[in-house]
């Protein structure tokens, strides 16, 4: 089935008004031009800048019909059947006169078949003629169509100049065809064309660039932040139980087999600053997929219903980006239920739970929480998440590895430092606290030109700072007591 076939079926029905929400204006005009020839019907196109004109050939526009009311009156009294594409008409649907004229044209369809096709990025059908209208959506290209599109753009680039050799990595082309799933054909063609024109090739780096561009297309408002390069996070210190758990589920999660039981997600519980964020990034790195972070603060809107719509749009973005990891950071802050939010929190929970139960796409949820007791019981019951992991403060061996990682990251040789001494001194510190001690020691060493960075400089910074186990001793003790028999150590 194709868009042309679907539109053909619609045009054979007596539906006088068709609403199309799309940004692919040129493609829509092309499709209707082909159908107009097939049905031997005139095709008209209206814009507020040019007025009304014939679309099958280069005709002079009727500029005197640029005003919506005048154009609709002209169509109403016309005795000629035809298809009328009204482009970006959505701002004029608030006018009762325009709505009435559209309704009168539609009611007279059986006598004179004048079909109105409203095309815009967003369309809300007024109730006056909703029963006389239908909606149509352009199909998104499947993998077969995307591979054809990539081949077409490669051939076009080769023919644009003499002796231009196109280079393609088969694996990269296959990944690219998967990556482009979920975007419109026009956007997919533009992204592929840009990638080819850069260097006459399709490579792995092009796939990464297009993945980032795809996210920008799908989530321009920024309620979901995006991180593609997650491979490095698979090398974080510790988290051995979590890594083993993820490793067992990597193949089923990435499988294309229709009956494979995919893992659904995990919850990471731990003290604030204890490393849950790093663990969430490590999950994406171990799976080798993009990481999307849902910002609950960006979701909330003062208008009733808008917050839920924002959440649905964000979840839709995640579905299009699949396979991916969706990180719900500090989930208790976004899903708190109170009397002061006019029920928004409860509706958000309902929307999220429904999506969690019904989703089919390869999206692995990672929810992080500082206080699981603030979450509604229906969210943490068995079955919502596959497992709850507790991210505790690092032990001696992990602290030693964290020091090694942060020293190496800053161009220093860990073998030049007494890591055993520093690991002992950093007892009770979080990974972030250890990193900050290294950074502070570097600043101090730069300020004192006579002294290089050594073990003593870092030890001084550690002794100068109160560890997290002291600053948050009560909260940590309470979390450990709750997690002892209810969670799995990460």
C-alpha positions in Angstrom: 0.0 0.0 0.0 1.2 3.5 -0.8 0.0 7.1 0.0 -1.2 7.3 -3.6 -3.3 4.2 -3.2 -4.8 5.5 0.1 -5.7 8.9 -1.4 -7.2 7.2 -4.4 -9.6 5.3 -2.1 -10.5 8.5 -0.3 -11.2 10.4 -3.5 -13.6 7.6 -4.5 -15.7 8.3 -1.4 -18.0 11.2 -1.0 -16.0 13.0 1.7 -16.0 16.7 0.8 -13.4 17.9 3.3 -10.0 16.3 3.8 -7.6 17.4 6.6 -3.9 16.6 6.3 -1.4 17.5 9.1 2.0 17.5 7.5 5.1 19.6 6.7 5.6 17.8 3.4 3.7 20.3 1.4 5.5 19.7 -1.9 5.0 16.0 -1.7 1.3 16.4 -1.0 0.9 18.7 -4.1 2.8 16.1 -6.2 0.5 13.3 -5.0 -2.7 15.3 -5.7 -1.3 16.4 -9.1 -0.9 12.7 -10.1 -4.4 11.9 -8.8 -6.0 14.9 -10.6 -4.6 13.6 -13.9 -5.8 10.1 -13.1 -9.4 11.3 -12.2 -9.4 13.9 -15.0 -10.1 16.6 -12.4 -8.7 20.2 -12.2 -6.4 20.8 -9.2 -6.4 24.2 -7.5 -3.9 25.4 -4.9 -4.5 28.4 -2.6 -2.1 30.3 -0.4 -2.7 33.7 1.3 0.3 35.1 -0.6 -0.6 34.1 -4.2 -4.4 33.5 -4.1 -5.9 30.7 -6.1 -4.1 29.0 -9.1 -4.1 25.8 -11.1 -1.5 23.4 -9.8 -1.1 21.0 -12.7 0.7 23.5 -14.8 2.4 26.9 -14.4 -0.8 29.1 -14.4 -1.0 32.7 -13.3 -2.5 32.9 -9.8 -5.7 34.8 -9.1 -4.4 37.3 -6.7 -7.8 38.8 -6.1 -8.7 35.6 -4.3 -6.0 35.8 -1.7 -8.6 36.7 1.0 -10.0 33.4 2.5 -13.7 34.6 2.4 -13.4 35.7 -1.3 -11.8 32.5 -2.2 -14.4 30.3 -0.5 -17.2 32.3 -2.0 -15.7 31.8 -5.5 -15.5 28.0 -4.9 -19.0 28.0 -3.6 -20.6 29.5 -6.7 -18.3 27.6 -9.1 -20.0 24.9 -11.2 -16.7 23.1 -11.8 -15.9 20.0 -9.9 -12.3 19.8 -8.7 -9.8 19.4 -5.9 -8.9 22.6 -3.9 -5.7 22.4 -1.8 -5.9 25.1 0.9 -2.4 25.5 2.3 -1.8 26.8 5.8 -5.5 27.6 6.3 -5.4 26.7 10.0 -5.4 30.4 11.3 -8.6 31.1 9.4 -10.7 28.3 11.0 -11.5 30.6 14.0 -13.6 32.8 11.8 -17.3 31.8 11.8 -17.8 33.1 8.2 -15.0 30.8 6.9 -16.4 27.8 8.8 -19.9 28.4 7.4 -18.7 28.8 3.8 -16.7 25.5 4.1 -19.7 23.8 5.5 -22.0 25.1 2.7 -19.5 23.9 0.0 -19.3 20.5 1.7 -23.1 20.1 2.0 -23.4 20.8 -1.8 -20.8 18.1 -2.7 -23.4 15.7 -4.1 -24.4 18.3 -6.7 -21.0 19.7 -7.5 -18.0 17.7 -6.3 -15.7 20.4 -5.1 -13.4 18.7 -2.6 -11.5 20.9 -0.1 -8.2 19.6 1.2 -6.8 21.6 4.1 -3.0 21.2 4.5 -1.1 22.5 7.5 1.4 21.5 10.3 -1.6 21.4 12.7 -5.3 21.3 12.1 -8.3 21.3 14.4 -11.5 20.4 12.7 -14.4 22.8 13.8 -17.4 20.8 15.0 -19.6 22.5 12.4 -18.2 20.3 9.5 -16.4 17.6 11.4 -19.0 15.0 10.3 -18.3 16.0 6.7 -14.5 15.6 6.9 -11.8 12.9 7.2 -8.2 13.0 8.2 -5.3 11.6 6.2 -1.7 11.1 7.2 1.2 10.4 4.9 2.9 7.1 5.6 6.4 7.2 7.0 8.9 5.4 4.8 9.8 1.8 5.7 13.3 0.3 5.5 12.9 -0.8 1.9 11.8 2.7 0.8 14.7 4.2 2.8 17.2 2.0 1.2 15.8 3.0 -2.2 16.0 6.6 -1.2 19.7 6.3 -0.2 20.4 4.6 -3.5 18.6 7.4 -5.4 20.5 10.1 -3.7 23.8 8.3 -4.2 23.1 8.0 -8.0 22.0 11.7 -8.1 25.3 12.8 -6.5 27.3 10.6 -9.0 25.6 12.0 -12.0 25.9 15.6 -10.8 29.6 15.7 -11.8 32.2 13.8 -13.9 33.8 10.7 -12.5 32.3 11.1 -9.0 32.8 7.8 -7.2 30.3 7.1 -4.3 31.7 5.1 -1.4 29.4 3.2 1.1 30.0 1.0 4.0 27.3 -1.8 3.8 27.0 -1.9 7.6 26.6 1.9 7.8 24.0 1.9 5.1 22.0 -0.8 6.9 22.3 1.2 10.2 21.3 4.4 8.4 18.1 2.8 7.0 17.2 1.8 10.6 18.1 5.1 12.1 15.9 7.0 9.6 12.8 5.1 10.5 10.2 7.4 12.0 11.1 10.6 10.0 9.2 11.8 6.9 10.4 11.0 3.5 11.3 14.6 2.8 13.4 14.9 5.9 15.0 11.5 5.3 16.0 12.5 1.8 17.4 15.8 3.0 19.5 14.1 5.8 20.9 11.5 3.4 21.7 14.1 0.7 23.6 16.3 3.2 25.6 13.3 4.4 26.6 12.2 0.9 27.4 15.8 -0.2 29.9 16.2 2.7 32.4 13.5 1.4 30.7 11.4 -1.3 30.2 8.5 1.1 28.0 6.9 3.8 30.1 6.0 6.9 29.5 5.2 10.5 30.2 8.8 11.4 27.3 9.9 9.1 25.0 7.6 11.1 25.9 9.3 14.3 25.4 12.8 12.9 22.0 11.8 11.4 20.9 10.3 14.7 21.6 13.6 16.4 19.8 15.5 13.6 16.8 13.1 13.8 16.5 13.9 17.5 16.5 17.6 16.8 13.7 17.2 14.3 11.6 15.1 16.6 12.0 17.0 19.9 12.7 20.7 19.1 11.1 21.9 22.4 13.8 20.2 24.5 11.7 18.2 26.9 13.9 15.2 26.0 17.7 15.7 25.9 19.8 13.4 23.8 23.1 11.7 24.1 24.3 9.4 21.4 27.9 8.6 22.4 27.3 6.4 25.3 29.9 3.7 24.7 32.4 5.2 27.2 29.9 4.9 30.0 30.1 1.1 29.8 33.5 1.4 31.3 32.5 3.0 34.6 33.9 1.6 37.8 31.8 -0.8 39.9 28.2 -1.7 39.1 29.2 -5.3 38.5 25.8 -6.8 39.3 24.0 -4.3 37.0 26.5 -4.8 34.2 26.0 -8.6 34.4 22.2 -8.2 34.5 22.3 -6.0 31.4 24.7 -8.2 29.5 22.3 -11.1 29.8 19.5 -9.0 28.3 21.4 -7.1 25.6 20.7 -9.6 22.8 16.9 -10.0 23.5 16.6 -6.2 23.8 18.2 -5.6 20.4 16.5 -8.6 18.7 14.2 -8.1 15.7 12.5 -11.4 16.2 8.7 -10.8 16.6 8.2 -13.1 19.6 11.3 -12.2 21.6 10.5 -11.1 25.2 12.3 -7.8 25.6 13.5 -6.5 29.0 11.3 -3.5 30.0 13.4 -1.5 32.4 14.8 -1.0 35.8 14.6 1.5 38.7 17.8 2.8 40.3 17.5 3.8 43.9 20.2 5.6 45.8 21.3 8.6 47.7 21.5 11.9 45.9 24.9 12.2 44.2 25.6 8.5 44.7 26.1 7.7 41.0 22.6 6.8 39.7 23.0 9.1 36.7 26.3 7.4 35.8 24.6 4.1 36.2 21.8 5.1 33.8 24.3 6.2 31.2 26.2 2.9 31.7 23.0 1.0 30.8 22.8 2.8 27.5 26.5 2.3 26.9 26.2 -1.5 27.6 23.3 -1.8 25.2 25.1 0.4 22.7 22.1 2.6 22.0 21.2 6.3 22.3 20.2 7.7 25.7 17.2 10.0 26.0 16.6 11.9 29.3 13.1 13.0 30.0 13.0 16.3 31.8 9.8 16.4 33.9 10.4 20.1 34.6 10.1 20.9 30.9 6.9 18.9 30.6 4.8 20.9 33.0 2.5 23.6 31.6 0.1 25.9 33.4 -2.7 25.0 30.9 -4.9 22.0 31.7 -4.1 19.1 29.5 -0.9 20.5 28.0 1.4 18.7 30.4 -0.1 15.3 29.5 0.1 16.2 25.8 3.8 17.1 26.3 4.4 13.8 27.9 2.7 11.9 25.1 4.8 13.8 22.5 8.0 13.0 24.4 7.1 9.3 24.6 6.3 9.4 20.9 9.7 10.8 20.3 11.3 7.9 22.3 9.3 5.4 20.2 10.7 6.9 17.0 14.2 6.9 18.3 14.0 3.2 19.4 16.1 1.2 20.1 17.1 3.5 22.9 17.2 3.9 26.7 14.7 6.4 28.2 16.0 7.8 31.4 13.4 9.2 33.8 15.6 11.3 36.1 14.5 11.8 39.7 11.1 10.4 38.8 9.6 11.2 42.2 9.8 14.9 41.5 7.8 14.6 38.3 5.2 12.1 39.5 4.3 13.5 42.9 0.6 13.6 43.6 -0.8 16.5 45.5 -3.9 18.7 45.9 -2.4 21.8 44.5 -1.8 20.6 40.9 -5.4 20.2 39.9 -4.9 16.5 39.3 -2.0 16.9 36.8 0.3 14.5 38.7 -2.4 11.8 38.8 -3.1 12.2 35.1 0.7 12.1 34.3 1.0 8.9 36.2 -2.0 7.4 34.3 -0.6 8.4 31.0 2.9 7.0 31.8 1.5 3.7 33.2 -0.7 3.1 30.2 2.2 3.7 27.9 4.5 1.4 29.9 1.9 -1.4 29.7 1.2 -1.0 26.0 4.5 0.0 24.4 5.9 -2.2 21.7 9.0 -0.4 20.6 12.5 -1.3 21.9 12.6 1.3 24.7 14.4 0.4 27.9 13.3 2.5 30.9 15.7 3.6 33.5 14.0 5.5 36.4 16.3 7.0 39.0 14.9 8.0 42.5 16.3 9.4 45.7 13.3 8.5 47.8 11.2 5.6 46.5 8.6 6.2 49.3 7.4 9.4 47.5 6.4 7.3 44.4 2.9 6.0 44.0 2.6 2.3 44.8 1.1 1.5 41.4 4.4 2.6 39.7 6.8 0.4 41.7 4.7 -2.8 41.9 6.2 -5.9 40.4 5.8 -5.9 36.6 6.3 -2.2 36.0 10.0 -2.6 36.1 12.1 -5.8 35.8 14.2 -5.0 38.8 15.1 -2.4 41.4 18.8 -1.8 41.9 20.3 0.0 44.9 23.3 2.2 44.0 25.3 2.5 47.2 28.4 4.5 48.0 31.5 2.9 46.4 33.7 0.5 48.4 37.5 0.6 48.7 38.2 -1.3 45.4 35.7 0.8 43.4 37.1 4.1 45.0 40.6 3.0 43.8 39.2 2.5 40.3 37.4 5.8 40.3 40.6 7.6 41.2 42.4 5.8 38.4 39.7 6.8 35.9 39.7 10.5 36.9 43.5 10.8 37.0 43.8 9.2 33.5 41.0 11.4 32.2 43.2 14.4 33.1 46.3 13.1 31.5 48.0 11.9 34.7 49.6 8.5 35.3 47.7 6.7 38.1 50.9 4.7 38.9 52.5 7.9 40.1 50.0 8.1 43.0 49.4 6.0 46.1 45.9 4.9 45.2 45.6 2.6 48.2 46.1 5.6 50.6 43.7 7.8 48.6 41.1 5.1 48.5 41.3 4.7 52.3 41.1 8.4 52.8 38.0 8.7 50.6 35.9 6.3 52.6 32.3 7.4 52.6 32.8 9.6 49.5 30.6 9.4 46.4 32.2 9.1 43.0 31.4 12.8 42.3 33.0 13.7 45.6 36.2 11.9 44.7 36.3 13.6 41.3 35.9 17.0 42.9 38.8 16.3 45.2 41.0 15.5 42.2 39.8 18.7 40.4 40.4 20.9 43.5 43.9 19.4 43.9 44.6 20.3 40.3 43.5 23.9 40.8 45.7 24.1 43.9 48.7 22.7 42.1 48.3 25.2 39.2 48.2 28.1 41.7 51.4 26.9 43.3 53.9 26.6 40.4 56.5 25.1 42.6 54.4 22.1 43.5 53.2 19.4 41.1 50.1 17.4 41.7 50.8 14.4 43.9 49.2 12.1 46.4 49.5 14.5 49.2 47.6 17.3 47.3 44.6 15.0 46.7 44.8 13.7 50.3 44.7 17.2 51.6 41.5 18.0 49.6 39.9 14.7 50.8 40.6 15.5 54.4 39.3 19.1 54.0 35.9 17.8 52.8 33.2 16.0 54.7 32.2 12.8 52.9 28.6 12.2 51.8 28.2 9.5 54.4 28.6 12.2 57.1 26.7 15.0 55.4 23.7 12.7 54.6 24.1 10.0 57.3 20.4 9.9 58.3 19.1 9.7 54.7 21.7 7.0 53.7 20.9 4.9 56.8 17.2 5.1 56.0 17.7 4.2 52.3 20.0 1.3 53.1 17.5 -0.1 55.6 14.7 0.1 53.1 16.7 -1.4 50.3 18.3 -4.2 52.2 15.6 -6.8 51.5 13.7 -5.1 48.6 16.4 -4.3 46.0 19.4 -5.8 44.3 22.8 -4.2 44.9 24.1 -2.6 41.7 
